[in-house]
Amino acid sequence: MATDLRPDPFDTLRVSHDDHGEQRAASERSRAIRRRLRSVRDFVILVVAAFVTAIVVETFFIQAFFIPSGSMEETLNIDDWVVVNKLAYRFGDVQRGDVVVFDEITLGVGAPESITGSVTRTIGEALGTRTPGVELIKRVIAVGGETIEIRGGVIYIDGLMLLEEYLAPGTVMPSFGPVTVPPGEVFVMGDNRNRSKDSRVFGTVPVDVIVGRALAVVWPMENWNGL
């Protein structure tokens, strides 16, 4: 009796269905991998774009600065963070009463910067912050052409008494001056007059070394305040 060796059509159909199933699974896996790769690519692009944007903003517009000392108390406290407008004096003049940030190394009143300090400074600038001790933050007391004098613990500008409501009660200042501020420069002082190295020590500050004008304390939240 002859044996029928013809393939069972149902077996062929089952094999065909299995092949298609494996192909679909492989296709799904491939699509899933492509989706993950696209997600990773999009994430990397987003991070790079955010980093570049942050650098552009801190370089040209605003920047956060850390307060390392008490020279501006009671206005600014140790460990406060302030936001500084770096465009303030590109479109306007420095005004008496402005709280300004300037580079003490550029001004020539700070110690020479070490290699480690330079690296730390560069990293801080890339992250949108500045290194404590490199910049000074003071209040503008007199601008170019004005004459400042301190008599009896009171500041006089061109012979007129300067009212300073931001000073802590009981602030005492030794006599100073009179000194006339050169054009293009400002006379700056810390609000904590007894603990501030300022224009009484290192002289007037050229406007072109001013980094910007402080806008507000932004951290810690309980110290938030406009300047």
Secondary structure, DSSP 8 states (H G I E B T S, - for coil): --------HHHHHHHHHHHHHHHHHHHHHHHHHHHHHHHHHHHHHHHHHHHHHHHHHHHHTEEEEE--SSTTTTTS-TT-EEEEETTTTTSS---TT-EEEEEHHHHT-S----HHHHHHHHHHHHTTB--TTTEEEEEEEEETT-EEEEETTEEEETTEE---TTS-TT-----EEEEE--TTEEEEE-SSGGG--SHHHH--EEGGGEEEEEEEEEESGGG-EE-
